[in-house]
Structures are given as C-alpha cells and as structure tokens.
Amino acid sequence: MPIFEYHCKSCMREFEEVVFDDSLPVCPYCHSANTEKMMSRPCRCCASGGSSSGGASSGGGCAGCSGGSCASCGH
C-alpha cells in the first residue's frame, strides 16, 4: 500500500496517508482539503551508508536500519 506524506496549507501540519488514486486527502487535524503532497525525504541513516546488517557505519548511520526502514531510530 502506498503511503504518502502531505502538508496542510491551512494548519501547517504534516501527516501521512494511504492513497490509492491521485486525489488529495483531507487533513486529519483541521479537516481542510487545502493539502499538498510533499516530496519524500530519504532516510538519513540509509542515505548516508547505514548498514542493513544492524551495525552503524562510519558515515554516521544508525544501528536500526534494515531494508530501507528506519522506524527504530525515528529517522
């Protein structure tokens, strides 16, 4: 399932949403339809050469990266 990041132009908050078509979702905070899709940022620890084996690299990676997911480190 594709998860996209969005920015609400009304309340200035960011949120993620599962979207199956090209429609823009409504903001879950203020319920405004004035939202825009954000450009996804690559994970800091994976983009800097973090190890997928669980060890930090000399490039400043984190120990939580595996398969491109950095949920354990919050990045």
C-alpha positions as CSV (number, residue, x, y, z in Angstrom):
1,M,0.0,0.0,0.0
2,P,1.4,3.4,-0.9
3,I,1.9,5.8,2.0
4,F,2.5,9.4,1.1
5,E,3.4,12.5,3.1
6,Y,1.2,15.6,2.9
7,H,1.3,19.2,4.2
8,C,-1.8,21.0,5.2
9,K,-1.7,24.6,3.9
10,S,-4.4,25.7,6.5
11,C,-2.9,24.4,9.8
12,M,0.6,23.9,8.5
13,R,0.9,20.3,9.9
14,E,2.3,17.3,8.1
15,F,0.7,13.9,8.0
16,E,0.9,10.5,6.2
17,E,-2.0,9.0,4.3
18,V,-2.5,5.8,2.4
19,V,-3.8,6.9,-1.1
20,F,-4.9,4.7,-3.9
21,D,-5.6,7.4,-6.6
22,D,-4.5,10.9,-7.4
23,S,-6.9,12.7,-5.1
24,L,-5.6,14.8,-2.2
25,P,-6.7,13.7,1.2
26,V,-8.3,15.9,3.8
27,C,-6.2,17.0,6.8
28,P,-6.9,14.7,9.8
29,Y,-6.2,17.7,12.2
30,C,-8.3,20.6,10.8
31,H,-10.3,18.7,8.2
32,S,-9.2,21.1,5.4
33,A,-9.0,20.0,1.8
34,N,-6.2,22.5,1.2
35,T,-3.4,19.9,1.2
36,E,-0.4,19.1,-0.9
37,K,1.8,16.1,-1.5
38,M,5.3,16.5,-0.1
39,M,8.5,15.4,-1.7
40,S,9.6,12.4,0.3
41,R,12.9,12.7,2.0
42,P,15.3,9.8,2.0
43,C,16.1,8.2,5.4
44,R,19.2,9.9,6.9
45,C,20.8,6.8,8.1
46,C,20.2,4.7,5.0
47,A,21.2,7.5,2.6
48,S,24.4,8.1,4.5
49,G,25.5,4.5,4.1
50,G,24.0,2.9,7.1
51,S,24.4,-0.8,7.4
52,S,21.5,-3.1,6.7
53,S,23.1,-5.7,8.9
54,G,22.4,-3.7,12.1
55,G,25.8,-2.0,12.6
56,A,26.4,1.7,12.3
57,S,28.7,2.7,9.5
58,S,31.5,5.3,9.6
59,G,29.2,7.6,7.6
60,G,27.1,8.4,10.6
61,G,24.4,5.7,10.0
62,C,22.3,4.3,12.7
63,A,22.0,0.7,14.0
64,G,18.3,0.4,13.3
65,C,18.2,0.3,9.5
66,S,17.0,-2.8,7.7
67,G,15.6,-3.0,4.2
68,G,15.3,0.8,4.0
69,S,13.1,1.1,7.1
70,C,14.3,3.4,9.9
71,A,11.4,3.1,12.2
72,S,13.6,2.0,15.1
73,C,15.6,5.2,15.1
74,G,12.9,7.7,14.2
75,H,14.6,9.0,11.0
